[in-house]
């Protein structure tokens, strides 16, 4: 039986998260980029060790790493205070990232991370949580619907020459 553990990340984990971020983002989105240089530039900017370290240092950010048999296989990021034009709620949190290496997706690790995310947001007195998910990422959308998120809007996000269409999902925390 696999031993699964979840730990809150510290700045010492920056390189692990940067590497997991690069790999999982590529696994999920590489096929959507016509110009691979746009993907490489995005990965270099978004998942540099220094950028991750600086993000972990912010008191409004919480990162977790999930392990299977002591091997880091996924991570998540919660922003504890993140207003959105899609919400009128006064104290929303934002689930910014939840990624698992594709070989480990069937182990139910997303549910374990979601539990930690929702618990932390509730302890922080956030009244809701929201996120953006690529409109064509049906597996992720079904995961969030299963966790009682509702679609409340959509928006576009550009990376290089690519424009991506995202659904905005929302869940109350009462």
MOKA-V76619 format. One record per pair of residues at least 24 apart in sequence whose C-alpha atoms are under 8 Angstrom apart, sorted by the first residue. I is the first residue (numbers start at 1). J is the second residue. Records with the same first field share a line. If there is no record, write none. Layout:
BEGIN
I = J / J
END
This chain:
BEGIN
2 = 68 / 69
3 = 67 / 68 / 69 / 70
4 = 66 / 67 / 68 / 69 / 70
5 = 66 / 67 / 68 / 70
6 = 64 / 65 / 66 / 67 / 112 / 113
7 = 64 / 65 / 66
8 = 62 / 63 / 64 / 65
9 = 56 / 62 / 63 / 64 / 65
10 = 56 / 57 / 63
11 = 53 / 56 / 57
14 = 49 / 50 / 52 / 53 / 56
15 = 49 / 52
16 = 72
17 = 52 / 65 / 75
18 = 47 / 48 / 49 / 52
19 = 47
20 = 72 / 73 / 74 / 75 / 101
21 = 47 / 75 / 99
22 = 47
23 = 101
24 = 74 / 99 / 100 / 101 / 102
25 = 99
27 = 101 / 102
33 = 162
34 = 162
35 = 161
38 = 159 / 160 / 161
39 = 159 / 160
42 = 159 / 160
64 = 113
66 = 109 / 113
73 = 100 / 101 / 104
74 = 98 / 99 / 100 / 101
75 = 99 / 100
76 = 113
78 = 117
80 = 121 / 124 / 126
81 = 126
86 = 152 / 153
89 = 127 / 128
90 = 127
91 = 125 / 126 / 127 / 128
92 = 126 / 127 / 128 / 129 / 130
93 = 121 / 126 / 127 / 128 / 129 / 130
94 = 129 / 130 / 131
95 = 129 / 130 / 131
96 = 131 / 132
118 = 173
122 = 173
126 = 173
127 = 172 / 173 / 174
128 = 170 / 171 / 172 / 173 / 174
129 = 170 / 171 / 172 / 173
130 = 168 / 169 / 170 / 171
131 = 168 / 169 / 170
132 = 166 / 167 / 168 / 169
133 = 166 / 167 / 168 / 169
134 = 164 / 165 / 166 / 167
135 = 165 / 166 / 167
144 = 169
END
